[in-house]
Amino acid sequence: MAPDPIKSNKPGIIKSETDQKDSMKEREANNLWVGNISRDVTESDLMKLFAQYGAIDNVTTYTARSYGFVYFKRVEDAKQAKDALQGTSLRGNQIKIEFARPAKPCRHLWVGGIGSSVSEEWLEEEFLKFGKIEDFKFRRDQNTAYVEYFKLEDASQAMKNMNGKKIGGDQLRVDFLRTQSSRRIPKSPGERKDGQPSNILWIGYPPSVRIDEQMIHNAMILFGEIEKIKSFPSRHYSFVWNLEVLMKPGVPKKACKGGFSVILV
């Protein structure tokens, strides 16, 4: 005997019990929203609590808003954690857990599940197939990356095609960055936040000029010892590490040398 139909919230639409169950199942995800967390809760606290139910890609907290996100590698593990930890007391608060709603489309993507065999260059090349990238940050210590496209439609195509794709034997997880504050792509280790000069130079050059790392080395070696050069030809800029002469007092933070735009970052 077929189940009785159940009325939908929308007028004129009737759903069967089976349809409702299917709809609920579709909303299951490997990303959990964790609410009612106290200001004392850290990302490490959430990691320790949830990791007992499966491998976790990433944990992000927004304690000022009393919530966070836990990204599991597998949907099954996320579901088990949600069922087991619902209402658990964490630092004095009973947490609430739901499957996270889809993130609002934006130009910024979070990439998780990056395998150890995948290099920064390889990953960036894969995402460049969908459009011009404004910023790309690779976090090997967390096996994550952050990609910012110039166009929303490029980011949407990349998310659609790269989420779940296997690269280097591991399956990527790609999502739009959540909340406005998180869309400021995190700084890489070593980047200064206090506005003071560091030992990293940003060098920009016109699109019409063809530049390689050897040319940059030859031009910049006059100003001090060079530790490393990282170029992004498609974005027309490079980074140069450890120019000690430029760290001396009185050296301007911005300059123009031989057609290059040079900025201490």
N, C-alpha and C positions, 0 to 999 in steps of 0.2 A: 504494500500500500504506500503510495507516494506521500511525503510529508506535507502538512498543511502549509499553504503559502503564508508568508509573513510580510506585512505591509512595510514598505520603505518609508523613510522620513520625507521623501519627495512625493507630492500628490500625484496620484494616477499611476504610480509604479509599484508593482508587487514583486517581491523576491521570495523564492523558496528558501527553506532552511539550509538546503545544500548550497545554494548560491551564496548565502550569508557566510557559511563556513569557508567556502572557497575564497570569498572576499577577505575574510580575516587572515587566511593563510597567506595571501598575496602580500599582506602588510608586514609579515615577518621579515626581519632583516638582521644582518650581522652587526648593525650599529644600534646601541642602546642609549636612550636618554635616561639620565639618572638625576632625579629632582629632590628637593628638600635637603640638600647637603649643607652642612654648616661651613662657616668661613674658615674653620680650622682644618678642614679636609684638604689633603694634598692629592696630586695625581698619583703619587706612590701609594697612598692609602687605598685609592680605588683600584689600582693595579693589583695590589696584594689581595684585596677582597675578591675581585672578579677572576683573577688568573687561575684560581683553583678549579674553574669550570672549562678551561680551554685556552688555547693560544690567543694572545691579544696583539693586534697590530699597533694600536695607539690609544692613549687616554688623554682627554683634554678637559680641563675644568674651568668654569666661570663662576667662582665662588661668590663674586659680587652679586650674581644673579641666582645663586643657590642651585646651580645645576651643572652637569658635565656630560660628556659623551664617552662611551667605551666601545671601541671597534674590535670585534672578534674576527678571527680568520674564518670561522664557520658559523653559519646561521644556527645550526643545531646547538652549538655551545652557547650562543647568545640566548636562545630560548630557554635552555636549562638554567642559566644564570638568572634570567629574569624570574622564572618560576621559584627558584630556590631562595633568592635574596630579597624578594619583594617584602618591604616593611622591616628589613633588617636595621638595627640601630647602629649608626656609625657616628662616633664622637657626639653622642647625645641626641641625634636626630634620626627619625625613622625615614629611610630613603624610599622614594617612589621610582619605579622603573617601568619604562614603556619602550616599545620599538620606536626608534627615531623616525620622524616624518622625513620625507625626501627634502633635501636642502634646496633653498631657493637658487635658481640658476644665476650664475655670476661669471666673471672672467677669470676667477681664481679657482684652481683645483688642488685638492690634496691627493697625494699618491702614496699608497701603502703596500706592504707585501713585496717589497723590492728584494730580490734574491742577492746573495753575496757575489754572484758571478756577473751581475749587471753593473756596468760602469755608468758614471754620470753622463759621459758623452753618448753612450748607447741609448740611454733612457731619453735624453733630450732630443736625440735624432728621431726617436719614435714619435714624440709629441710634436715635433716640428712639421710632421706630415700633415697636420690639420690646420696649420696657419702660423703666422708670425707671433713669436713669443716675446713679451715685454720683460719678463723676469723669470728666472729658473733657479731654484735653490735645492741642493741635494744634501740630505742629512744621512750620511752613512751610519752615524752612531745610533740612529733611530730607524734605519731602513725605510725612510720616507723621503718625499720630495714635494715641493710646492711649485706650481706652474701658473704663471699669469699671462694670459693672452691679451692681445690688443683688442680682439673682437669677441663678443659674447657668443656668436654663432660658432666660432672656431673652438671655444672652450666646450660648448655643448656637444659638438661632434666628437671631440677628443674624449669627453666623459663617456659618451655612448659607445664608442668603439674600443676604448682602452680598458674600461672596467671589466674585469674578468679575463683579460687577455693574458696568455702565458708568455713570459719573457725569461729566458735563462732557466726554464724549468719551474718557475714559480708564478702563481697567478696574482696579477696586480689587482688592487682595489682602488678605485678612483671615485672621488666624490667632490661636489662643490664645497668650498670652504663655508663653514657655518658662522653666523653672526658677523656684524659689520666690523667689530674690533679684530676678529680673527682673520679678516681679509687683508690685514697688513701682514704680508708674508714675513715670518720670523727671520731674524738676522742669523747668519751663520756664526759658528764659534769664532771669536777673534775680532768680530766687527765691533767698533766702538759705539756706545750709545750716548756718550757725554759731549759729543761735538768736537772733541780734541783730535788732532792729527794722529793717525796710526802709521803703521809701516806698510800700508796697502795703498797703491795708486790706482785710480780709475782713469783709463785713457780712452777717449772717444775720437773717432775720425769720420770724415764724410763718407757716405755710401759709394761715391765715385772713386775713392782711393782703395786700392788693393794692398792690404797690409798682412804680413805674416809675423810669427813670433820672433823670427830671427831679426827682422827689420826693427821691431820694437826693442829687442835686446841691444842691438847696435846703437840705437838712439839714446836709450836710458842708462847704459852702463857708465856713461860719463858722469852720472850723478851719484853713483854709489854701487855697492855690491847688490846683485840681484839673486834672490833665493828661488823665485818661481815666477812664471808668466802663464796666465790663463786667458786664452782669446775666445771671443764669440763673434766670428766673422759675419754671420747672418744678422747680428744686432749691432755691428760696427763699434765694438768697444772691447777692451781688454783690461785685466787686472795684473799689476806687478807688485810682488812682495819684497820687502826688505831693502828699501832704498834709504840707507842710514843717513846720508847727507841731507836728505829732505826732511829729516826729523829734527834738525837743529833749530834753536829758537830764531825767530825772525823770518823763517821761510814761509812764503805765502801758501795758503791752503789751495789756491787755484792759480793756474798759470796756463800759458799757451806756448808750446814749444814746437817749432817746425811744422805748423799746421795741425798738431794734435791739441785736443782739449785735455788738460791734466788736472785731476782733482784728488787731493788726499782724502780718504774716506775713513 
